[in-house]
Amino acid sequence: MGSKYQTSCIRGHLFDDANTYVRPGAVGRACRECKRMHTRKWYEKNRTAVNEGRKEYRRAYYLANKERAAVLGKAWHRENRERKDAVGKLWSASNPEKRKEIARRWQLKHPEQVKEYNNSWARRNRHKTREYERARLRSNPERYRERNRRRRARKRSAIGIWDNDAFIERQLFLYQEGKCFYCGIKKLNLLVRKTFHLEHCIPLFRGGLHCATNVVLACPTCNLRKGTKTVEEFREKNS
């Protein structure tokens, strides 16, 4: 503290209008620089307690004002998108293992969103998907041969197998008026094999039979999207 006749504090900081202030209940003026030094020393000594207190205050404020916090948070993210992305990339680069663990936990907690994102990405990047499948086939052909062997075994063991696929395909083509059984939009061409698949309503993988009552003609897009789902499951997901 300095009196009105002093020109500097005990540490030698000059008393001027920018570096002094009147302390409530005290005589004379005090040095701002000394106060900053004292505050910094106190903070370094009590850093852990201060940070914990801040966390508790923020947590209590958030719980009491969730809606307001959500609105303010979204507004801040919109206004500071570049800064947020830069900080996120920096943190991810510095903490790769933590980032992977957080991503893994989120994916386990939201399987449907992950599946929808993957399907959406595959639809937008069909050429990349095909190239990726070709690379996998080239790197591990035995895996694909084994998958095809298992499917043929399930098909042979299914009750009601027939020898003439072409006859069933013609009957289904007439019954479905030459359209895909699922979307009803895409036209099929029996002379061009790539335009249709002979598809099992109840997949062989789930115990379906390889018989005339369990097969339909579908366009490749619908058949691949359906995968191992039943007709009801597929239509419910795409309704």
C-alpha positions, -999 to 999 in steps of 0.1 A, spaced: 0 0 0 12 35 -6 2 69 8 -7 99 -13 29 111 -10 46 79 -22 56 76 -59 61 38 -58 52 7 -38 76 -13 -17 85 -34 -47 94 -4 -68 63 -3 -90 55 33 -100 22 48 -87 3 62 -117 -33 62 -127 -29 29 -146 -11 10 -119 -30 20 -87 -64 16 -73 -82 26 -41 -87 -4 -18 -121 -3 0 -117 5 37 -80 14 34 -60 46 34 -41 57 3 -37 37 -30 -26 2 -37 -4 -13 -65 -22 -33 -92 10 -51 -102 15 -63 -66 -21 -75 -65 -16 -94 -97 16 -111 -83 -2 -120 -51 -32 -134 -71 -9 -155 -93 9 -170 -63 -23 -178 -46 -37 -195 -77 -5 -216 -82 -8 -227 -46 -45 -235 -48 -48 -245 -85 -64 -280 -79 -90 -266 -55 -99 -237 -78 -103 -260 -108 -125 -284 -89 -146 -255 -77 -150 -243 -113 -160 -278 -124 -186 -281 -96 -200 -246 -104 -203 -254 -141 -219 -288 -134 -244 -272 -110 -252 -244 -135 -257 -269 -164 -280 -291 -143 -301 -260 -133 -301 -245 -168 -299 -274 -193 -321 -258 -220 -303 -224 -219 -269 -242 -219 -279 -262 -249 -290 -231 -268 -259 -212 -259 -237 -242 -268 -252 -246 -302 -249 -209 -309 -212 -209 -299 -205 -240 -320 -221 -223 -351 -201 -191 -346 -168 -209 -338 -169 -239 -361 -134 -234 -375 -119 -229 -340 -138 -260 -327 -126 -281 -356 -90 -269 -351 -90 -277 -314 -107 -311 -320 -81 -320 -346 -52 -309 -324 -66 -329 -294 -72 -360 -316 -36 -358 -329 -23 -356 -294 -45 -383 -279 -51 -410 -307 -57 -438 -282 -83 -418 -262 -100 -407 -295 -103 -443 -307 -117 -455 -273 -143 -427 -273 -153 -435 -309 -155 -472 -301 -178 -466 -271 -200 -443 -291 -203 -469 -319 -213 -496 -294 -239 -473 -279 -254 -462 -313 -252 -493 -336 -282 -482 -357 -267 -447 -364 -234 -463 -373 -251 -487 -397 -272 -459 -413 -241 -438 -418 -221 -467 -433 -250 -475 -457 -253 -438 -467 -216 -435 -473 -216 -467 -494 -245 -453 -515 -227 -420 -521 -194 -437 -529 -203 -468 -549 -171 -468 -569 -150 -467 -537 -171 -495 -522 -166 -517 -553 -129 -510 -554 -126 -519 -517 -145 -552 -522 -122 -561 -551 -91 -553 -530 -104 -575 -502 -111 -603 -527 -76 -601 -541 -60 -600 -507 -81 -628 -492 -97 -650 -519 -101 -680 -495 -125 -660 -473 -149 -654 -502 -146 -690 -514 -155 -702 -479 -185 -679 -477 -198 -692 -510 -192 -728 -499 -213 -722 -468 -241 -706 -488 -242 -735 -513 -243 -759 -484 -272 -741 -468 -290 -741 -501 -285 -778 -507 -296 -787 -472 -328 -765 -474 -360 -785 -480 -379 -781 -512 -349 -775 -536 -357 -776 -573 -335 -782 -603 -349 -756 -628 -343 -720 -616 -353 -706 -650 -388 -720 -648 -394 -704 -613 -379 -671 -625 -403 -670 -655 -433 -677 -633 -422 -650 -608 -415 -625 -636 -451 -629 -649 -466 -628 -614 -447 -596 -605 -454 -580 -639 -417 -577 -645 -410 -554 -616 -390 -556 -584 -409 -573 -556 -398 -547 -530 -396 -513 -547 -421 -521 -575 -404 -495 -596 -374 -510 -613 -380 -531 -645 -364 -565 -646 -351 -583 -677 -349 -620 -677 -324 -620 -706 -300 -598 -686 -290 -616 -654 -275 -585 -638 -309 -568 -637 -324 -591 -611 -317 -615 -582 -336 -646 -572 -341 -635 -535 -352 -655 -504 -379 -637 -484 -367 -655 -453 -329 -657 -457 -313 -691 -458 -290 -677 -430 -320 -675 -407 -335 -709 -416 -355 -700 -447 -363 -727 -473 -350 -728 -509 -385 -733 -523 -409 -716 -546 -429 -701 -518 -399 -684 -503 -383 -667 -533 -391 -636 -553 -374 -615 -580 -357 -584 -567 -335 -557 -582 -299 -559 -570 -302 -527 -550 -331 -539 -529 -317 -574 -525 -283 -561 -512 -300 -535 -489 -322 -562 -475 -293 -585 -466 -303 -610 -439 -335 -592 -429 -370 -606 -434 -395 -589 -457 -413 -574 -427 -381 -561 -411 -369 -546 -445 -402 -528 -452 -404 -515 -417 -369 -500 -419 -376 -484 -453 -412 -473 -446 
